[in-house]
Amino acid sequence: MHRGDLLLAKITKFMITDFKKFKASWEKDAGTPENTIIYYLIAALNLKKNKKVGEAMMTIVISKKDCKEDGRSPSGLKMASRAQYFADHFLENPNSAQSYLGGTWENDYKYSKSKLTLTKVREVKHGKGLKIFIESGGRDNPVPCQLQKNSSGQWKLTEYSSFCMDVKPTKTEQGDF
């Protein structure tokens, strides 16, 4: 593993709730690893509104190793138990996903659907892929994830468990004891 340079970069997208639009948009943007990360988090935001659609979106951007075939899913895949565990955590604590897209514990994890903003802090070569660290408005330190490029040239998430760790309670919640 080689240490990378500090690479502060901001990536912005808008909220997508339609599966077909999500898939087409990601396929266009999948050549950049940061885009795959932000699409995963957009899928996480979708879970609360429509769990089936959000889960199908996630299967598009994660490694097929974390999925099983499912003809009833819009993507033709469903998440295997490990990936499903992470999706379920987003449902239990939606502030987690919001914390990577502009929400902070100080602003009650509010974010702009028209300007979702992901901040990449650092990138490190890791095996055949990359380890990227992103900011969370609810955690003190940047959060790592790992990606690899598939045979189609698309970046897929291969390790993303840190996204699901709990974030700080909101400023409002901290004062309500």
HELIX and SHEET records of a PDB file:
HELIX    1   1 PHE A   19  ASP A   29  1                                  11    
HELIX    2   2 PRO A   33  LYS A   49  1                                  17    
HELIX    3   3 LYS A   51  VAL A   61  1                                  11    
HELIX    4   4 LYS A   64  ASP A   66  5                                   3    
HELIX    5   5 SER A   81  GLU A   92  1                                  12    
HELIX    6   6 ASN A   95  SER A   99  1                                   5    
HELIX    7   7 SER A  161  CYS A  164  5                                   4    
HELIX    8   8 LYS A  171  GLN A  174  1                                   4    
SHEET    1   A 5 LEU A   6  LYS A  13  0                                        
SHEET    2   A 5 LEU A 116  HIS A 126 -1                                        
SHEET    3   A 5 GLY A 129  ILE A 134 -1                                        
SHEET    4   A 5 VAL A 143  LYS A 149 -1                                        
SHEET    5   A 5 TRP A 155  GLU A 159 -1                                        
SHEET    1   B 2 CYS A  67  GLU A  69  0                                        
SHEET    2   B 2 LEU A  77  MET A  79 -1                                        
END                                                                             
